[in-house]
């Protein structure tokens, strides 16, 4: 897959999906800079990779914090002499059963930091290096929660921001040969297991936010190795033509989100027509929304 000998930084790589991605990359000959907030977990991941014959180094800290992403890039260059791939799998769970009515401002900001700001920091630091060398692949982690199907507030807001950031950054970096894509993963991890998670999913089903099929899928996610393969592919040269795309994957399912585009509700030329009246808007929007 043209990956052997390349160098990757993987934020949030000490557990869950990020851990599976780090191992999948290392298994294909990629040198990996592992990042996470738990020093013991980072050290353990590095030891697992190197013990299996791979190459890895660790950087402890939240990639959302200033300087950590720069350190990831610096370690990649110092230890392995290159940087080709940047992947962000960092994230935290939203407070149990929180909604926009119950989440506190500090908790909301924490969600944006963990998901959106961490993606910005990685893109900003790695993107500068990639633009200079005129090549590089970035894969960010989104979530189907950004569509609103799971309710919540800070978590879906942060993940929605990741999608928008990836599309905008991908457009900006395209001329430099840098690719930016998003994976919305469904996999078994700390965020998708445990009593609190099960209760949350069951409550969403009871409230009618999730149908039975989605509930059952959410309660029985596949191992992270299934979705890790998509991250690896998007980081490889075989995906050289793929950029500014949002994919979703869970177990054997892979989907692609179309980029948002408006459907026509009404049009008239403002140069020879007045603004719409309230009655006109009521008729137009009622007709448009009832057709959904």
Secondary structure, DSSP 4 states (H G I P E B T S, - for coil): ---TT-EEEEET-SSHHHHHHHHHHHTTT-EEEEEES-HHHHHHHHHHHHHTT--EEEEES-TTSTTHHHHHHHHIIIIIS---EEEE----PPPTT--TTT--HHHHHHHHIIIIIHHHHHHHHHHHHHHHHT-EEEEEEE-GGGGTTT--SHHHHHHHHHHHHHHHHHHHHGGGTEEEEEEEEE--SGGG-SHHHHHHHHHHHHTTSS-HHHHHHHHSPPPHHHHHHHHHHHHSGGGTT--S-EEEEETTEEEEEPPP-PPP-----TTSSPPPPHHHHHHHHHHHHHT-
